[in-house]
């Protein structure tokens, strides 16, 4: 008869995991379940009564021009912010990796922005684009662009993208620079001998080796653009002018906390969750196939 080795188990690992599991249950699982429940209910503003209405909250959302406008803005805003943040950070990381003297000063000057909170970044952007004292507003006026953050939807969107990209570039720069410095010196030396052109050497050798880092940052940047830019939008435009810069997350806040529409805002939260899960699934199934670890 075959004998199997038995190992004694101690409850210590479960005790160490218990606090984290409790935090996840309280702050993630319970709110998610509550949001799903409320999305099928009609709640009065004071929370005294609720009525089951099925999918009516979802139907009202997709019939709302305001919500569809917010959805299109969020998708466009997230794609542009992610692309520009990654592209600029990669360019700066390549330049920093080639610097021999003064590399430390160059790195610090690019990474200090990481310590700035999104809400503070939005306040700084509000000062820079202020119609009376804004330095960037005066600069644009010198070139004939009458920039107006409060009245022009294009200008407001441009300002939000600029501040959001500035806030995120430092994070991407750190990861890209670490990825570049992790590439073996022997590989760099061999690529220099095999390919004279710097541009061709970068796209055929260096860039593919950065694919895992780039894929990770793509997921992080889309998440940032969807959620973490809430503070920038709230402090710079408040979703205006005319709701043109209202993202899905900010609309959940406006409808739920300001408008007291708990059922509608819960339905928006569920749709936002499904949208992010779908985008993440597409990234891992489509983009990751081109990533070689």
C-alpha atoms as an extended CHARMM CRD file, in Angstrom:
* protein
*
       293  EXT
         1         1  UNK       CA              0.0000000000        0.0000000000        0.0000000000  PROA      1               0.0000000000
         2         2  UNK       CA              1.3570000000        3.3820000000       -1.0360000000  PROA      2               0.0000000000
         3         3  UNK       CA              2.1180000000        5.6830000000        1.8410000000  PROA      3               0.0000000000
         4         4  UNK       CA              1.6540000000        9.4020000000        1.4470000000  PROA      4               0.0000000000
         5         5  UNK       CA              3.6560000000       11.9940000000        3.2540000000  PROA      5               0.0000000000
         6         6  UNK       CA              1.5790000000       14.1150000000        5.5630000000  PROA      6               0.0000000000
         7         7  UNK       CA              2.5890000000       17.6350000000        6.5020000000  PROA      7               0.0000000000
         8         8  UNK       CA              1.2880000000       19.4800000000        9.5060000000  PROA      8               0.0000000000
         9         9  UNK       CA             -0.4340000000       22.7880000000        8.8250000000  PROA      9               0.0000000000
        10        10  UNK       CA             -0.2350000000       25.7760000000       11.0920000000  PROA      10              0.0000000000
        11        11  UNK       CA             -2.9940000000       28.3880000000       11.2310000000  PROA      11              0.0000000000
        12        12  UNK       CA             -0.4290000000       31.2150000000       11.1810000000  PROA      12              0.0000000000
        13        13  UNK       CA             -0.6350000000       31.8980000000        7.3810000000  PROA      13              0.0000000000
        14        14  UNK       CA             -4.4190000000       32.1580000000        7.5940000000  PROA      14              0.0000000000
        15        15  UNK       CA             -4.1770000000       34.5140000000       10.5530000000  PROA      15              0.0000000000
        16        16  UNK       CA             -1.7260000000       36.7290000000        8.6520000000  PROA      16              0.0000000000
        17        17  UNK       CA             -4.0130000000       36.8240000000        5.6050000000  PROA      17              0.0000000000
        18        18  UNK       CA             -7.1600000000       37.4510000000        7.6180000000  PROA      18              0.0000000000
        19        19  UNK       CA             -6.7420000000       41.2610000000        8.0530000000  PROA      19              0.0000000000
        20        20  UNK       CA             -6.2140000000       41.7860000000        4.3330000000  PROA      20              0.0000000000
        21        21  UNK       CA             -9.1710000000       39.5670000000        3.4510000000  PROA      21              0.0000000000
        22        22  UNK       CA            -11.3700000000       41.4950000000        5.9010000000  PROA      22              0.0000000000
        23        23  UNK       CA            -10.2870000000       44.8070000000        4.3230000000  PROA      23              0.0000000000
        24        24  UNK       CA            -11.0630000000       43.4680000000        0.8300000000  PROA      24              0.0000000000
        25        25  UNK       CA            -14.4730000000       42.2220000000        1.9630000000  PROA      25              0.0000000000
        26        26  UNK       CA            -15.4210000000       45.4870000000        3.6850000000  PROA      26              0.0000000000
        27        27  UNK       CA            -14.0700000000       48.0360000000        1.2170000000  PROA      27              0.0000000000
        28        28  UNK       CA            -14.3480000000       46.1530000000       -2.1130000000  PROA      28              0.0000000000
        29        29  UNK       CA            -16.6950000000       43.1700000000       -2.1170000000  PROA      29              0.0000000000
        30        30  UNK       CA            -19.4780000000       44.6450000000        0.0160000000  PROA      30              0.0000000000
        31        31  UNK       CA            -19.6050000000       48.0190000000       -1.8520000000  PROA      31              0.0000000000
        32        32  UNK       CA            -19.6180000000       46.1820000000       -5.1960000000  PROA      32              0.0000000000
        33        33  UNK       CA            -22.4720000000       43.9260000000       -4.1020000000  PROA      33              0.0000000000
        34        34  UNK       CA            -24.3560000000       46.9300000000       -2.6750000000  PROA      34              0.0000000000
        35        35  UNK       CA            -23.9370000000       48.8550000000       -5.9380000000  PROA      35              0.0000000000
        36        36  UNK       CA            -25.3090000000       45.9360000000       -7.9570000000  PROA      36              0.0000000000
        37        37  UNK       CA            -28.2870000000       45.7170000000       -5.6050000000  PROA      37              0.0000000000
        38        38  UNK       CA            -29.0210000000       49.4590000000       -5.7020000000  PROA      38              0.0000000000
        39        39  UNK       CA            -28.7790000000       49.5270000000       -9.5090000000  PROA      39              0.0000000000
        40        40  UNK       CA            -32.0740000000       47.6020000000       -9.6400000000  PROA      40              0.0000000000
        41        41  UNK       CA            -33.7950000000       49.8440000000       -7.0950000000  PROA      41              0.0000000000
        42        42  UNK       CA            -35.4010000000       53.2820000000       -7.0440000000  PROA      42              0.0000000000
        43        43  UNK       CA            -34.1830000000       55.0240000000       -3.8910000000  PROA      43              0.0000000000
        44        44  UNK       CA            -35.6390000000       58.1880000000       -2.4340000000  PROA      44              0.0000000000
        45        45  UNK       CA            -33.0310000000       60.9020000000       -1.6860000000  PROA      45              0.0000000000
        46        46  UNK       CA            -33.3170000000       60.3640000000        2.0810000000  PROA      46              0.0000000000
        47        47  UNK       CA            -32.8780000000       56.5810000000        1.9380000000  PROA      47              0.0000000000
        48        48  UNK       CA            -36.1770000000       55.9090000000        3.6970000000  PROA      48              0.0000000000
        49        49  UNK       CA            -37.7050000000       53.6530000000        1.0520000000  PROA      49              0.0000000000
        50        50  UNK       CA            -36.7550000000       51.7400000000       -2.0780000000  PROA      50              0.0000000000
        51        51  UNK       CA            -38.6910000000       50.1550000000       -4.9250000000  PROA      51              0.0000000000
        52        52  UNK       CA            -37.5330000000       47.3760000000       -7.2340000000  PROA      52              0.0000000000
        53        53  UNK       CA            -37.6310000000       48.6000000000      -10.8480000000  PROA      53              0.0000000000
        54        54  UNK       CA            -35.5170000000       45.9740000000      -12.6130000000  PROA      54              0.0000000000
        55        55  UNK       CA            -33.3730000000       47.2270000000      -15.4970000000  PROA      55              0.0000000000
        56        56  UNK       CA            -35.0780000000       50.6090000000      -15.7290000000  PROA      56              0.0000000000
        57        57  UNK       CA            -32.0160000000       52.4600000000      -14.4070000000  PROA      57              0.0000000000
        58        58  UNK       CA            -29.8660000000       50.8920000000      -17.1370000000  PROA      58              0.0000000000
        59        59  UNK       CA            -32.4280000000       51.6790000000      -19.8390000000  PROA      59              0.0000000000
        60        60  UNK       CA            -32.5780000000       55.3120000000      -18.7690000000  PROA      60              0.0000000000
        61        61  UNK       CA            -28.7880000000       55.5860000000      -18.9390000000  PROA      61              0.0000000000
        62        62  UNK       CA            -28.4770000000       54.3750000000      -22.5130000000  PROA      62              0.0000000000
        63        63  UNK       CA            -31.3530000000       56.6250000000      -23.5470000000  PROA      63              0.0000000000
        64        64  UNK       CA            -29.6260000000       59.6310000000      -21.9860000000  PROA      64              0.0000000000
        65        65  UNK       CA            -27.6740000000       61.8310000000      -24.3800000000  PROA      65              0.0000000000
        66        66  UNK       CA            -25.7280000000       63.2320000000      -21.4280000000  PROA      66              0.0000000000
        67        67  UNK       CA            -24.5230000000       59.7770000000      -20.3610000000  PROA      67              0.0000000000
        68        68  UNK       CA            -23.5330000000       58.7490000000      -23.8980000000  PROA      68              0.0000000000
        69        69  UNK       CA            -21.6450000000       62.0390000000      -24.2190000000  PROA      69              0.0000000000
        70        70  UNK       CA            -19.8090000000       61.2750000000      -20.9790000000  PROA      70              0.0000000000
        71        71  UNK       CA            -18.9980000000       57.7610000000      -22.2190000000  PROA      71              0.0000000000
        72        72  UNK       CA            -17.5190000000       59.0110000000      -25.5060000000  PROA      72              0.0000000000
        73        73  UNK       CA            -15.4780000000       61.6660000000      -23.6840000000  PROA      73              0.0000000000
        74        74  UNK       CA            -14.0860000000       59.1030000000      -21.2320000000  PROA      74              0.0000000000
        75        75  UNK       CA            -12.9870000000       56.7170000000      -23.9800000000  PROA      75              0.0000000000
        76        76  UNK       CA            -11.3440000000       59.4490000000      -26.0720000000  PROA      76              0.0000000000
        77        77  UNK       CA             -9.7620000000       61.1040000000      -23.0380000000  PROA      77              0.0000000000
        78        78  UNK       CA             -8.3580000000       57.7980000000      -21.7230000000  PROA      78              0.0000000000
        79        79  UNK       CA             -6.8490000000       56.7770000000      -25.0640000000  PROA      79              0.0000000000
        80        80  UNK       CA             -5.1980000000       60.1630000000      -25.6720000000  PROA      80              0.0000000000
        81        81  UNK       CA             -3.8470000000       60.5010000000      -22.1150000000  PROA      81              0.0000000000
        82        82  UNK       CA             -2.4670000000       56.9450000000      -22.1030000000  PROA      82              0.0000000000
        83        83  UNK       CA             -0.8150000000       57.2820000000      -25.5080000000  PROA      83              0.0000000000
        84        84  UNK       CA              0.7990000000       60.6610000000      -24.8250000000  PROA      84              0.0000000000
        85        85  UNK       CA              1.9320000000       59.6790000000      -21.3290000000  PROA      85              0.0000000000
        86        86  UNK       CA              3.6090000000       56.5200000000      -22.5860000000  PROA      86              0.0000000000
        87        87  UNK       CA              5.1620000000       58.1490000000      -25.6600000000  PROA      87              0.0000000000
        88        88  UNK       CA              6.6310000000       61.1440000000      -23.8220000000  PROA      88              0.0000000000
        89        89  UNK       CA              7.8770000000       59.0100000000      -20.9150000000  PROA      89              0.0000000000
        90        90  UNK       CA              9.5660000000       56.5600000000      -23.2950000000  PROA      90              0.0000000000
        91        91  UNK       CA             11.3060000000       59.4040000000      -25.1260000000  PROA      91              0.0000000000
        92        92  UNK       CA             12.5520000000       60.9270000000      -21.8560000000  PROA      92              0.0000000000
        93        93  UNK       CA             13.6820000000       57.5310000000      -20.5410000000  PROA      93              0.0000000000
        94        94  UNK       CA             15.7160000000       56.8630000000      -23.6850000000  PROA      94              0.0000000000
        95        95  UNK       CA             17.3490000000       60.2790000000      -23.4070000000  PROA      95              0.0000000000
        96        96  UNK       CA             18.0680000000       59.7720000000      -19.6930000000  PROA      96              0.0000000000
        97        97  UNK       CA             19.5920000000       56.3600000000      -20.3390000000  PROA      97              0.0000000000
        98        98  UNK       CA             22.0650000000       57.9210000000      -22.7900000000  PROA      98              0.0000000000
        99        99  UNK       CA             23.1650000000       60.7120000000      -20.4540000000  PROA      99              0.0000000000
       100       100  UNK       CA             26.6010000000       60.1590000000      -18.9370000000  PROA      100             0.0000000000
       101       101  UNK       CA             27.1060000000       63.2990000000      -16.8070000000  PROA      101             0.0000000000
       102       102  UNK       CA             24.3840000000       64.8080000000      -14.6360000000  PROA      102             0.0000000000
       103       103  UNK       CA             22.0710000000       61.8240000000      -14.9290000000  PROA      103             0.0000000000
       104       104  UNK       CA             20.9600000000       62.0800000000      -11.2850000000  PROA      104             0.0000000000
       105       105  UNK       CA             19.7660000000       65.6790000000      -11.6470000000  PROA      105             0.0000000000
       106       106  UNK       CA             17.9100000000       64.7990000000      -14.8440000000  PROA      106             0.0000000000
       107       107  UNK       CA             16.1070000000       61.9050000000      -13.1470000000  PROA      107             0.0000000000
       108       108  UNK       CA             15.0940000000       63.9180000000      -10.0830000000  PROA      108             0.0000000000
       109       109  UNK       CA             13.7250000000       66.7710000000      -12.1950000000  PROA      109             0.0000000000
       110       110  UNK       CA             11.4580000000       64.3200000000      -14.0440000000  PROA      110             0.0000000000
       111       111  UNK       CA             10.3060000000       62.1400000000      -11.1400000000  PROA      111             0.0000000000
       112       112  UNK       CA              9.3740000000       64.7570000000       -8.5170000000  PROA      112             0.0000000000
       113       113  UNK       CA              5.9660000000       65.2300000000      -10.1600000000  PROA      113             0.0000000000
       114       114  UNK       CA              5.0860000000       61.7310000000       -8.8990000000  PROA      114             0.0000000000
       115       115  UNK       CA              4.6270000000       63.2380000000       -5.4180000000  PROA      115             0.0000000000
       116       116  UNK       CA              1.9430000000       65.6710000000       -6.6200000000  PROA      116             0.0000000000
       117       117  UNK       CA             -1.6180000000       64.5010000000       -5.9040000000  PROA      117             0.0000000000
       118       118  UNK       CA             -4.1300000000       64.6640000000       -8.8090000000  PROA      118             0.0000000000
       119       119  UNK       CA             -6.2250000000       67.2930000000       -7.0100000000  PROA      119             0.0000000000
       120       120  UNK       CA             -3.1420000000       69.4820000000       -6.4700000000  PROA      120             0.0000000000
       121       121  UNK       CA             -2.1890000000       69.0060000000      -10.1280000000  PROA      121             0.0000000000
       122       122  UNK       CA             -5.6710000000       70.2230000000      -11.0590000000  PROA      122             0.0000000000
       123       123  UNK       CA             -5.2990000000       73.3050000000       -8.8520000000  PROA      123             0.0000000000
       124       124  UNK       CA             -1.9360000000       74.0910000000      -10.4750000000  PROA      124             0.0000000000
       125       125  UNK       CA             -3.5390000000       73.6570000000      -13.8900000000  PROA      125             0.0000000000
       126       126  UNK       CA             -6.3560000000       75.9990000000      -12.8580000000  PROA      126             0.0000000000
       127       127  UNK       CA             -3.8090000000       78.7050000000      -12.0570000000  PROA      127             0.0000000000
       128       128  UNK       CA             -1.8810000000       78.1450000000      -15.2860000000  PROA      128             0.0000000000
       129       129  UNK       CA             -5.0310000000       78.3710000000      -17.4150000000  PROA      129             0.0000000000
       130       130  UNK       CA             -6.7220000000       81.1310000000      -15.4160000000  PROA      130             0.0000000000
       131       131  UNK       CA             -8.1970000000       83.7380000000      -17.8070000000  PROA      131             0.0000000000
       132       132  UNK       CA             -6.7280000000       86.6400000000      -15.7960000000  PROA      132             0.0000000000
       133       133  UNK       CA             -3.3960000000       85.4770000000      -14.3200000000  PROA      133             0.0000000000
       134       134  UNK       CA             -2.7190000000       82.2240000000      -16.2010000000  PROA      134             0.0000000000
       135       135  UNK       CA              0.7660000000       82.0410000000      -17.6810000000  PROA      135             0.0000000000
       136       136  UNK       CA             -0.2530000000       79.5270000000      -20.3490000000  PROA      136             0.0000000000
       137       137  UNK       CA             -3.3480000000       81.5560000000      -21.1870000000  PROA      137             0.0000000000
       138       138  UNK       CA             -1.1580000000       84.6050000000      -21.8100000000  PROA      138             0.0000000000
       139       139  UNK       CA              1.2560000000       82.4990000000      -23.8450000000  PROA      139             0.0000000000
       140       140  UNK       CA             -1.5320000000       81.1960000000      -26.0840000000  PROA      140             0.0000000000
       141       141  UNK       CA             -2.8730000000       84.7440000000      -26.4960000000  PROA      141             0.0000000000
       142       142  UNK       CA              0.4950000000       85.8000000000      -27.9090000000  PROA      142             0.0000000000
       143       143  UNK       CA             -0.0730000000       83.3250000000      -30.7560000000  PROA      143             0.0000000000
       144       144  UNK       CA             -3.6550000000       84.4450000000      -31.3270000000  PROA      144             0.0000000000
       145       145  UNK       CA             -5.3690000000       81.6180000000      -29.4230000000  PROA      145             0.0000000000
       146       146  UNK       CA             -7.9940000000       83.0910000000      -27.0970000000  PROA      146             0.0000000000
       147       147  UNK       CA             -7.9300000000       80.2210000000      -24.6490000000  PROA      147             0.0000000000
       148       148  UNK       CA            -10.9840000000       79.8660000000      -22.3820000000  PROA      148             0.0000000000
       149       149  UNK       CA            -11.0900000000       77.0460000000      -19.8530000000  PROA      149             0.0000000000
       150       150  UNK       CA            -14.5460000000       78.0170000000      -18.5720000000  PROA      150             0.0000000000
       151       151  UNK       CA            -16.4740000000       78.4620000000      -21.8420000000  PROA      151             0.0000000000
       152       152  UNK       CA            -14.7960000000       76.4590000000      -24.6110000000  PROA      152             0.0000000000
       153       153  UNK       CA            -15.1950000000       72.6240000000      -24.4980000000  PROA      153             0.0000000000
       154       154  UNK       CA            -12.1490000000       72.0310000000      -26.7140000000  PROA      154             0.0000000000
       155       155  UNK       CA             -9.9410000000       74.2530000000      -24.5720000000  PROA      155             0.0000000000
       156       156  UNK       CA            -11.1400000000       72.5960000000      -21.3720000000  PROA      156             0.0000000000
       157       157  UNK       CA            -10.4560000000       69.1280000000      -22.7800000000  PROA      157             0.0000000000
       158       158  UNK       CA             -7.0310000000       70.2030000000      -24.0000000000  PROA      158             0.0000000000
       159       159  UNK       CA             -6.1530000000       71.5830000000      -20.5530000000  PROA      159             0.0000000000
       160       160  UNK       CA             -7.2980000000       68.3970000000      -18.7970000000  PROA      160             0.0000000000
       161       161  UNK       CA             -5.2680000000       66.2040000000      -21.1450000000  PROA      161             0.0000000000
       162       162  UNK       CA             -2.1810000000       68.3730000000      -20.7070000000  PROA      162             0.0000000000
       163       163  UNK       CA             -2.3250000000       68.3170000000      -16.8860000000  PROA      163             0.0000000000
       164       164  UNK       CA             -3.2100000000       64.6000000000      -16.7270000000  PROA      164             0.0000000000
       165       165  UNK       CA             -0.3180000000       63.6780000000      -19.0120000000  PROA      165             0.0000000000
       166       166  UNK       CA              2.0900000000       65.8700000000      -17.0180000000  PROA      166             0.0000000000
       167       167  UNK       CA              0.9890000000       64.1120000000      -13.8200000000  PROA      167             0.0000000000
       168       168  UNK       CA              1.4670000000       60.5880000000      -15.2310000000  PROA      168             0.0000000000
       169       169  UNK       CA              4.6680000000       60.9530000000      -17.2630000000  PROA      169             0.0000000000
       170       170  UNK       CA              6.8970000000       60.6570000000      -14.1870000000  PROA      170             0.0000000000
       171       171  UNK       CA              5.4970000000       57.2290000000      -13.2420000000  PROA      171             0.0000000000
       172       172  UNK       CA              5.9560000000       55.8700000000      -16.7550000000  PROA      172             0.0000000000
       173       173  UNK       CA              9.4380000000       57.3920000000      -16.9150000000  PROA      173             0.0000000000
       174       174  UNK       CA             10.5470000000       55.4750000000      -13.8080000000  PROA      174             0.0000000000
       175       175  UNK       CA              9.3910000000       52.1330000000      -15.1800000000  PROA      175             0.0000000000
       176       176  UNK       CA             10.7240000000       52.6990000000      -18.6950000000  PROA      176             0.0000000000
       177       177  UNK       CA             14.1090000000       53.7940000000      -17.3740000000  PROA      177             0.0000000000
       178       178  UNK       CA             14.2780000000       50.7240000000      -15.1390000000  PROA      178             0.0000000000
       179       179  UNK       CA             13.3890000000       48.5590000000      -18.1340000000  PROA      179             0.0000000000
       180       180  UNK       CA             16.1030000000       50.1570000000      -20.2750000000  PROA      180             0.0000000000
       181       181  UNK       CA             18.7310000000       49.7410000000      -17.5750000000  PROA      181             0.0000000000
       182       182  UNK       CA             17.7840000000       46.0840000000      -17.1160000000  PROA      182             0.0000000000
       183       183  UNK       CA             18.7580000000       45.3020000000      -20.7150000000  PROA      183             0.0000000000
       184       184  UNK       CA             22.1110000000       43.5290000000      -20.7690000000  PROA      184             0.0000000000
       185       185  UNK       CA             25.1110000000       45.5980000000      -21.8200000000  PROA      185             0.0000000000
       186       186  UNK       CA             26.1920000000       42.7050000000      -24.0460000000  PROA      186             0.0000000000
       187       187  UNK       CA             22.9130000000       42.9420000000      -25.9520000000  PROA      187             0.0000000000
       188       188  UNK       CA             23.3530000000       46.6930000000      -26.4150000000  PROA      188             0.0000000000
       189       189  UNK       CA             26.9310000000       46.2600000000      -27.5960000000  PROA      189             0.0000000000
       190       190  UNK       CA             25.9810000000       43.5080000000      -30.0540000000  PROA      190             0.0000000000
       191       191  UNK       CA             23.1000000000       45.5940000000      -31.4200000000  PROA      191             0.0000000000
       192       192  UNK       CA             25.4790000000       48.5170000000      -31.9620000000  PROA      192             0.0000000000
       193       193  UNK       CA             27.7610000000       46.3220000000      -34.0410000000  PROA      193             0.0000000000
       194       194  UNK       CA             24.9140000000       44.7840000000      -36.0500000000  PROA      194             0.0000000000
       195       195  UNK       CA             22.9280000000       47.9640000000      -36.7060000000  PROA      195             0.0000000000
       196       196  UNK       CA             24.3890000000       51.4020000000      -37.2910000000  PROA      196             0.0000000000
       197       197  UNK       CA             21.1050000000       53.3180000000      -37.3270000000  PROA      197             0.0000000000
       198       198  UNK       CA             19.9890000000       54.3720000000      -33.8300000000  PROA      198             0.0000000000
       199       199  UNK       CA             16.3280000000       54.5230000000      -34.8080000000  PROA      199             0.0000000000
       200       200  UNK       CA             16.3170000000       51.0830000000      -36.4220000000  PROA      200             0.0000000000
       201       201  UNK       CA             18.2310000000       49.6140000000      -33.4850000000  PROA      201             0.0000000000
       202       202  UNK       CA             15.6780000000       51.0000000000      -31.0570000000  PROA      202             0.0000000000
       203       203  UNK       CA             12.5770000000       49.7180000000      -32.8780000000  PROA      203             0.0000000000
       204       204  UNK       CA             13.9910000000       46.2820000000      -33.7400000000  PROA      204             0.0000000000
       205       205  UNK       CA             15.8710000000       45.4550000000      -30.5320000000  PROA      205             0.0000000000
       206       206  UNK       CA             15.2710000000       47.8250000000      -27.6280000000  PROA      206             0.0000000000
       207       207  UNK       CA             11.5390000000       48.3560000000      -28.0490000000  PROA      207             0.0000000000
       208       208  UNK       CA             10.6560000000       44.6330000000      -28.2270000000  PROA      208             0.0000000000
       209       209  UNK       CA             12.6860000000       44.0430000000      -25.0570000000  PROA      209             0.0000000000
       210       210  UNK       CA             10.5900000000       46.7650000000      -23.3670000000  PROA      210             0.0000000000
       211       211  UNK       CA              7.3310000000       45.1010000000      -24.4180000000  PROA      211             0.0000000000
       212       212  UNK       CA              6.5320000000       43.5930000000      -20.9760000000  PROA      212             0.0000000000
       213       213  UNK       CA              7.1070000000       46.9510000000      -19.2950000000  PROA      213             0.0000000000
       214       214  UNK       CA              5.0670000000       48.7440000000      -21.9410000000  PROA      214             0.0000000000
       215       215  UNK       CA              2.1770000000       46.3120000000      -21.6010000000  PROA      215             0.0000000000
       216       216  UNK       CA              2.1330000000       46.7030000000      -17.8170000000  PROA      216             0.0000000000
       217       217  UNK       CA              2.1630000000       50.4960000000      -18.1350000000  PROA      217             0.0000000000
       218       218  UNK       CA             -0.6300000000       50.4050000000      -20.7110000000  PROA      218             0.0000000000
       219       219  UNK       CA             -2.9160000000       48.7290000000      -18.1880000000  PROA      219             0.0000000000
       220       220  UNK       CA             -1.8210000000       51.1370000000      -15.4330000000  PROA      220             0.0000000000
       221       221  UNK       CA             -2.3150000000       54.2300000000      -17.6060000000  PROA      221             0.0000000000
       222       222  UNK       CA             -5.7920000000       53.2780000000      -18.7900000000  PROA      222             0.0000000000
       223       223  UNK       CA             -6.7890000000       52.6700000000      -15.1780000000  PROA      223             0.0000000000
       224       224  UNK       CA             -5.2980000000       56.0380000000      -14.2370000000  PROA      224             0.0000000000
       225       225  UNK       CA             -7.1570000000       57.8360000000      -17.0220000000  PROA      225             0.0000000000
       226       226  UNK       CA            -10.4570000000       56.2120000000      -16.0760000000  PROA      226             0.0000000000
       227       227  UNK       CA            -10.3210000000       56.7100000000      -12.3000000000  PROA      227             0.0000000000
       228       228  UNK       CA             -7.4010000000       58.7410000000      -10.9240000000  PROA      228             0.0000000000
       229       229  UNK       CA             -8.0880000000       61.8030000000      -13.0690000000  PROA      229             0.0000000000
       230       230  UNK       CA            -11.2010000000       62.4720000000      -10.9720000000  PROA      230             0.0000000000
       231       231  UNK       CA             -9.2640000000       64.9560000000       -8.8300000000  PROA      231             0.0000000000
       232       232  UNK       CA             -7.9450000000       66.8100000000      -11.8750000000  PROA      232             0.0000000000
       233       233  UNK       CA            -11.4190000000       67.1590000000      -13.3910000000  PROA      233             0.0000000000
       234       234  UNK       CA            -13.0380000000       68.1870000000      -10.1050000000  PROA      234             0.0000000000
       235       235  UNK       CA            -10.5430000000       70.9540000000       -9.3570000000  PROA      235             0.0000000000
       236       236  UNK       CA            -10.1060000000       72.2760000000      -12.9070000000  PROA      236             0.0000000000
       237       237  UNK       CA            -13.4410000000       72.1520000000      -14.7330000000  PROA      237             0.0000000000
       238       238  UNK       CA            -16.0750000000       70.5100000000      -12.4730000000  PROA      238             0.0000000000
       239       239  UNK       CA            -17.1040000000       68.5760000000      -15.5530000000  PROA      239             0.0000000000
       240       240  UNK       CA            -17.8230000000       71.7300000000      -17.5660000000  PROA      240             0.0000000000
       241       241  UNK       CA            -18.3830000000       73.6580000000      -19.6310000000  PROA      241             0.0000000000
       242       242  UNK       CA            -21.8160000000       72.2050000000      -20.2480000000  PROA      242             0.0000000000
       243       243  UNK       CA            -20.7770000000       68.7430000000      -19.0890000000  PROA      243             0.0000000000
       244       244  UNK       CA            -18.2670000000       68.4080000000      -21.9390000000  PROA      244             0.0000000000
       245       245  UNK       CA            -15.4720000000       67.1770000000      -19.6390000000  PROA      245             0.0000000000
       246       246  UNK       CA            -17.5520000000       64.9180000000      -17.3920000000  PROA      246             0.0000000000
       247       247  UNK       CA            -15.9610000000       61.4780000000      -17.2130000000  PROA      247             0.0000000000
       248       248  UNK       CA            -17.8610000000       58.3660000000      -16.1740000000  PROA      248             0.0000000000
       249       249  UNK       CA            -16.3410000000       58.3940000000      -12.6880000000  PROA      249             0.0000000000
       250       250  UNK       CA            -17.1140000000       62.0680000000      -12.2010000000  PROA      250             0.0000000000
       251       251  UNK       CA            -20.6830000000       61.5420000000      -13.4160000000  PROA      251             0.0000000000
       252       252  UNK       CA            -21.1430000000       58.7900000000      -10.8200000000  PROA      252             0.0000000000
       253       253  UNK       CA            -20.0630000000       61.2790000000       -8.1850000000  PROA      253             0.0000000000
       254       254  UNK       CA            -22.2710000000       64.0900000000       -9.5060000000  PROA      254             0.0000000000
       255       255  UNK       CA            -25.3900000000       61.9360000000       -9.8230000000  PROA      255             0.0000000000
       256       256  UNK       CA            -24.8860000000       59.9110000000       -6.6480000000  PROA      256             0.0000000000
       257       257  UNK       CA            -23.4090000000       62.3210000000       -4.0920000000  PROA      257             0.0000000000
       258       258  UNK       CA            -24.6430000000       65.6520000000       -5.4570000000  PROA      258             0.0000000000
       259       259  UNK       CA            -27.8650000000       64.6390000000       -7.1920000000  PROA      259             0.0000000000
       260       260  UNK       CA            -28.7640000000       61.8950000000       -4.6460000000  PROA      260             0.0000000000
       261       261  UNK       CA            -29.7320000000       59.5010000000       -7.4460000000  PROA      261             0.0000000000
       262       262  UNK       CA            -28.4390000000       56.3510000000       -5.7850000000  PROA      262             0.0000000000
       263       263  UNK       CA            -30.0640000000       53.9160000000       -8.2080000000  PROA      263             0.0000000000
       264       264  UNK       CA            -28.8430000000       55.6690000000      -11.3490000000  PROA      264             0.0000000000
       265       265  UNK       CA            -25.3250000000       56.2310000000      -10.0210000000  PROA      265             0.0000000000
       266       266  UNK       CA            -25.1200000000       52.5790000000       -8.9240000000  PROA      266             0.0000000000
       267       267  UNK       CA            -26.1000000000       51.4670000000      -12.4200000000  PROA      267             0.0000000000
       268       268  UNK       CA            -23.3710000000       53.7220000000      -13.8040000000  PROA      268             0.0000000000
       269       269  UNK       CA            -20.8560000000       52.1330000000      -11.4140000000  PROA      269             0.0000000000
       270       270  UNK       CA            -21.7830000000       48.6460000000      -12.6000000000  PROA      270             0.0000000000
       271       271  UNK       CA            -21.4650000000       49.6510000000      -16.2640000000  PROA      271             0.0000000000
       272       272  UNK       CA            -18.1090000000       51.2900000000      -15.5380000000  PROA      272             0.0000000000
       273       273  UNK       CA            -16.9260000000       48.1220000000      -13.8200000000  PROA      273             0.0000000000
       274       274  UNK       CA            -17.9720000000       45.9850000000      -16.7920000000  PROA      274             0.0000000000
       275       275  UNK       CA            -16.3360000000       48.4180000000      -19.2160000000  PROA      275             0.0000000000
       276       276  UNK       CA            -13.0080000000       48.3310000000      -17.3780000000  PROA      276             0.0000000000
       277       277  UNK       CA            -13.1450000000       44.5360000000      -17.1200000000  PROA      277             0.0000000000
       278       278  UNK       CA            -13.8260000000       44.3360000000      -20.8540000000  PROA      278             0.0000000000
       279       279  UNK       CA            -10.9290000000       46.6270000000      -21.7190000000  PROA      279             0.0000000000
       280       280  UNK       CA             -8.6180000000       44.6620000000      -19.4330000000  PROA      280             0.0000000000
       281       281  UNK       CA             -9.7320000000       41.3960000000      -21.0360000000  PROA      281             0.0000000000
       282       282  UNK       CA             -9.0430000000       42.7750000000      -24.5120000000  PROA      282             0.0000000000
       283       283  UNK       CA             -5.6040000000       43.9630000000      -23.4360000000  PROA      283             0.0000000000
       284       284  UNK       CA             -4.6150000000       40.5970000000      -22.0140000000  PROA      284             0.0000000000
       285       285  UNK       CA             -6.0580000000       38.5790000000      -24.9030000000  PROA      285             0.0000000000
       286       286  UNK       CA             -4.9740000000       40.7750000000      -27.8250000000  PROA      286             0.0000000000
       287       287  UNK       CA             -2.0970000000       43.0310000000      -26.7670000000  PROA      287             0.0000000000
       288       288  UNK       CA             -0.3230000000       40.4830000000      -24.5820000000  PROA      288             0.0000000000
       289       289  UNK       CA              0.0000000000       38.0930000000      -27.5660000000  PROA      289             0.0000000000
       290       290  UNK       CA              2.5510000000       40.5060000000      -28.9850000000  PROA      290             0.0000000000
       291       291  UNK       CA              4.4960000000       40.6570000000      -25.7280000000  PROA      291             0.0000000000
       292       292  UNK       CA              7.4830000000       38.3300000000      -25.2970000000  PROA      292             0.0000000000
       293       293  UNK       CA              8.7540000000       37.8160000000      -21.7710000000  PROA      293             0.0000000000
